[in-house]
Amino acid sequence: MPADIVSNNTMTKADLVERVYENIGFSKKEAAQIVESVFEVMKSALESGDKVKISGFGNFVVQQKQARRGRNPQTNQSLVIDARRVLTFKPSPVLKTALNARRYDV
């Protein structure tokens, strides 16, 4: 199945390494190091609270969620949900357009 056809498959890190290997021509070991390095740089930036913006793809942003009251749906007991940081992704208009440019019957 061609890579540009929408499917229910999941792309893994190993798949990304394979694509870099095929498209760039580095060895698989070098391709793996490149992919791992990119993820490590992104992870470090996000951990420090920076926004990661990839032009034509989208933005990864860490947002702070405040503590809030919630309840256990099984017991109806009230509890406090701790404050936490969450990662959000907002696709760029270019990516949104590309995703919606072709419609596939699945």
Backbone as JSON, one array per atom type, in Angstrom:
{
  "sequence": "MPADIVSNNTMTKADLVERVYENIGFSKKEAAQIVESVFEVMKSALESGDKVKISGFGNFVVQQKQARRGRNPQTNQSLVIDARRVLTFKPSPVLKTALNARRYDV",
  "N": [[0.85, -1.18, 0.0], [0.71, 2.2, -0.9], [2.47, 4.91, 0.7], [1.08, 7.31, 0.86], [-1.6, 6.83, 1.14], [-4.4, 6.81, 3.2], [-4.55, 4.85, 6.1], [-5.28, 2.38, 8.64], [-3.04, 1.84, 10.04], [-0.31, 2.21, 12.35], [2.33, 4.48, 12.62], [5.54, 3.86, 13.67], [8.49, 4.58, 15.69], [10.53, 3.05, 14.61], [9.57, 2.8, 12.01], [9.83, 5.44, 11.16], [12.61, 5.68, 11.23], [13.23, 3.86, 9.2], [12.09, 5.2, 7.0], [13.67, 7.54, 6.9], [16.11, 6.36, 6.38], [15.57, 5.24, 3.82], [14.89, 7.54, 2.29], [16.93, 9.47, 2.63], [19.36, 8.16, 2.54], [21.3, 7.58, 4.39], [23.06, 5.29, 6.57], [21.28, 2.66, 8.34], [21.85, 2.79, 11.02], [22.83, 5.41, 11.33], [20.54, 6.8, 10.54], [18.8, 6.05, 12.59], [20.08, 7.29, 14.75], [19.76, 9.97, 14.04], [16.92, 10.3, 14.06], [16.44, 9.66, 16.75], [17.91, 11.72, 17.98], [16.51, 14.01, 17.14], [14.03, 13.59, 18.44], [14.94, 13.66, 21.09], [15.88, 16.29, 21.37], [13.46, 17.67, 20.99], [12.01, 16.65, 23.18], [13.54, 17.58, 25.37], [13.23, 20.34, 25.06], [10.45, 20.63, 25.43], [10.18, 19.65, 28.05], [11.43, 21.69, 29.44], [9.59, 23.64, 29.18], [9.41, 25.04, 26.84], [7.99, 25.95, 23.65], [7.5, 23.88, 20.85], [7.83, 24.44, 17.57], [7.11, 23.43, 14.4], [7.49, 24.32, 11.28], [4.96, 24.26, 8.87], [3.97, 21.93, 9.86], [3.14, 21.87, 12.68], [2.43, 22.91, 16.13], [3.81, 22.01, 19.25], [2.89, 22.22, 22.53], [3.36, 22.75, 25.99], [1.04, 22.79, 28.51], [-0.14, 24.17, 31.58], [-2.19, 22.62, 33.87], [-4.53, 23.42, 36.3], [-5.08, 22.37, 39.73], [-8.06, 20.6, 40.5], [-11.45, 20.01, 41.53], [-12.93, 16.82, 41.52], [-14.75, 13.75, 40.89], [-15.05, 10.36, 41.87], [-16.41, 8.21, 39.62], [-17.42, 5.66, 40.19], [-17.8, 5.45, 42.95], [-18.87, 7.83, 43.63], [-17.51, 9.5, 45.25], [-16.02, 12.53, 46.31], [-13.05, 14.13, 45.17], [-9.69, 15.51, 44.88], [-8.18, 16.47, 41.95], [-4.91, 16.44, 41.02], [-2.71, 19.22, 40.18], [-1.21, 19.48, 36.99], [1.0, 19.05, 34.16], [0.27, 19.17, 30.72], [0.62, 17.93, 27.41], [-0.02, 19.47, 24.36], [-1.03, 19.44, 20.94], [-1.15, 21.4, 18.09], [-2.15, 21.41, 14.88], [-0.66, 22.83, 11.92], [-2.02, 25.24, 9.56], [-1.22, 24.43, 7.01], [-0.79, 21.65, 7.3], [-3.38, 20.89, 8.06], [-4.8, 21.5, 5.72], [-3.53, 19.75, 3.93], [-4.29, 17.29, 5.05], [-7.0, 17.29, 4.6], [-7.23, 17.53, 1.89], [-7.52, 15.35, 0.2], [-10.05, 12.97, -0.01], [-10.77, 9.84, 1.26], [-12.41, 6.79, 0.72], [-13.05, 4.64, 3.19]],
  "CA": [[0.0, 0.0, 0.0], [1.51, 3.41, -0.94], [2.52, 5.65, 1.97], [0.2, 8.47, 0.89], [-2.99, 6.41, 1.29], [-4.78, 6.74, 4.6], [-4.82, 3.49, 6.57], [-5.43, 2.27, 10.09], [-1.75, 1.46, 10.6], [0.37, 3.17, 13.2], [3.73, 4.65, 12.28], [6.37, 3.78, 14.86], [9.82, 5.17, 15.57], [11.26, 2.2, 13.66], [9.11, 3.18, 10.67], [10.46, 6.72, 10.85], [14.02, 5.39, 10.93], [13.23, 3.23, 7.89], [11.82, 6.24, 5.99], [14.87, 8.39, 6.8], [17.09, 5.5, 5.71], [15.21, 5.13, 2.41], [14.83, 8.83, 1.6], [18.16, 10.26, 2.72], [20.48, 7.34, 2.1], [22.22, 7.27, 5.47], [22.92, 3.91, 7.06], [20.17, 2.56, 9.3], [22.36, 3.23, 12.33], [22.85, 6.87, 11.29], [19.14, 7.24, 10.5], [18.28, 5.87, 13.95], [20.68, 8.34, 15.59], [19.14, 11.24, 13.67], [15.56, 10.3, 14.58], [16.54, 9.72, 18.22], [18.39, 13.06, 18.33], [15.4, 14.97, 16.96], [13.09, 13.39, 19.54], [15.57, 14.07, 22.34], [15.86, 17.75, 21.38], [12.07, 18.08, 21.22], [11.65, 16.29, 24.56], [14.22, 18.52, 26.27], [12.59, 21.66, 24.93], [9.13, 20.57, 26.05], [10.38, 19.5, 29.49], [11.8, 22.99, 30.0], [8.47, 24.54, 29.01], [9.46, 25.72, 25.54], [7.08, 25.51, 22.6], [8.2, 23.34, 19.68], [7.08, 24.82, 16.37], [7.67, 22.86, 13.18], [6.82, 25.02, 10.19], [4.27, 23.39, 7.93], [3.49, 20.74, 10.55], [2.32, 22.29, 13.82], [3.05, 23.34, 17.38], [3.68, 21.22, 20.47], [2.91, 23.18, 23.64], [3.06, 22.21, 27.31], [0.14, 23.68, 29.23], [-0.31, 23.85, 32.99], [-3.57, 22.44, 34.33], [-4.66, 23.68, 37.74], [-5.76, 21.34, 40.52], [-9.51, 20.83, 40.45], [-12.28, 19.02, 42.22], [-13.54, 15.82, 40.66], [-15.39, 12.71, 41.68], [-14.9, 8.99, 41.41], [-17.72, 7.85, 39.09], [-17.9, 4.4, 40.75], [-18.23, 5.61, 44.34], [-19.41, 9.19, 43.77], [-16.7, 10.19, 46.26], [-15.35, 13.74, 45.85], [-11.6, 14.1, 45.34], [-8.97, 16.59, 44.22], [-7.3, 16.05, 40.86], [-3.7, 17.25, 41.17], [-2.24, 20.06, 39.08], [-0.3, 18.73, 36.13], [1.31, 19.62, 32.86], [-0.2, 18.34, 29.62], [1.16, 18.27, 26.1], [-1.03, 19.63, 23.33], [-0.53, 19.62, 19.57], [-2.05, 22.13, 17.21], [-1.62, 21.31, 13.52], [-0.58, 24.06, 11.14], [-2.99, 25.29, 8.46], [-0.69, 23.65, 5.88], [-1.08, 20.25, 7.58], [-4.84, 20.71, 8.0], [-5.17, 21.49, 4.31], [-3.04, 18.5, 3.34], [-5.09, 16.19, 5.56], [-8.34, 17.37, 4.05], [-7.18, 17.74, 0.44], [-8.03, 14.14, -0.44], [-10.99, 12.18, 0.79], [-10.69, 8.43, 0.93], [-13.48, 5.93, 1.21], [-12.39, 3.58, 3.97]],
  "C": [[0.9, 1.25, 0.0], [1.39, 4.21, 0.36], [1.53, 6.8, 2.02], [-1.28, 8.11, 1.02], [-3.29, 6.24, 2.78], [-5.09, 5.29, 4.96], [-4.97, 3.52, 8.08], [-4.14, 1.86, 10.76], [-1.19, 2.58, 11.46], [1.82, 3.26, 12.76], [4.53, 4.69, 13.58], [7.7, 4.49, 14.63], [10.66, 4.37, 14.58], [10.85, 2.5, 12.22], [9.73, 4.5, 10.23], [11.93, 6.52, 10.47], [14.12, 4.79, 9.53], [13.01, 4.26, 6.79], [13.02, 7.16, 5.8], [15.95, 7.62, 6.05], [16.83, 5.45, 4.2], [15.34, 6.46, 1.66], [16.14, 9.59, 1.58], [19.38, 9.46, 2.28], [21.54, 7.12, 3.16], [22.09, 5.8, 5.82], [21.77, 3.87, 8.06], [20.6, 3.03, 10.68], [22.37, 4.76, 12.39], [21.42, 7.43, 11.29], [18.51, 7.13, 11.88], [18.81, 6.95, 14.88], [20.04, 9.7, 15.3], [17.73, 11.34, 14.26], [15.58, 10.43, 16.1], [16.98, 11.1, 18.68], [17.28, 14.1, 18.22], [14.4, 14.84, 18.1], [13.66, 13.87, 20.87], [15.58, 15.6, 22.46], [14.46, 18.26, 21.66], [11.66, 17.82, 22.67], [12.28, 17.26, 25.56], [13.56, 19.89, 26.25], [11.23, 21.67, 25.63], [9.23, 20.43, 27.57], [10.71, 20.83, 30.15], [10.72, 24.04, 29.78], [8.47, 25.32, 27.72], [8.4, 25.14, 24.6], [7.92, 24.98, 21.44], [7.32, 23.6, 18.47], [7.81, 24.27, 15.16], [6.87, 23.43, 12.02], [6.22, 24.03, 9.21], [3.72, 22.13, 8.56], [2.6, 21.1, 11.73], [3.14, 22.67, 15.03], [2.77, 22.34, 18.49], [3.85, 22.2, 21.62], [2.59, 22.44, 24.94], [2.19, 23.24, 28.03], [0.0, 23.2, 30.66], [-1.8, 23.75, 33.31], [-3.59, 22.64, 35.83], [-5.31, 22.48, 38.43], [-7.26, 21.66, 40.47], [-10.22, 19.72, 41.2], [-12.89, 18.08, 41.18], [-14.26, 14.81, 41.52], [-15.13, 11.36, 41.04], [-16.27, 8.53, 40.91], [-18.28, 6.54, 39.67], [-18.47, 4.58, 42.16], [-18.92, 6.94, 44.6], [-18.66, 10.01, 44.82], [-15.98, 11.38, 45.63], [-13.85, 13.61, 46.1], [-10.98, 15.28, 44.62], [-8.05, 15.99, 43.18], [-6.11, 17.0, 40.88], [-3.43, 18.12, 39.94], [-1.24, 19.24, 38.27], [-0.02, 19.5, 34.85], [0.86, 18.64, 31.79], [0.38, 18.85, 28.31], [0.02, 18.37, 25.1], [-0.34, 19.82, 21.98], [-1.58, 20.36, 18.78], [-1.46, 22.07, 15.8], [-1.62, 22.66, 12.81], [-1.67, 24.06, 10.08], [-2.53, 24.47, 7.24], [-1.0, 22.17, 6.08], [-2.58, 19.98, 7.52], [-5.32, 20.62, 6.56], [-4.75, 20.19, 3.64], [-3.89, 17.31, 3.79], [-6.48, 16.15, 4.93], [-8.39, 17.53, 2.54], [-7.77, 16.54, -0.3], [-8.95, 13.42, 0.51], [-10.9, 10.73, 0.32], [-11.89, 7.71, 1.49], [-12.8, 4.77, 1.91], [-13.35, 2.45, 4.21]]
}
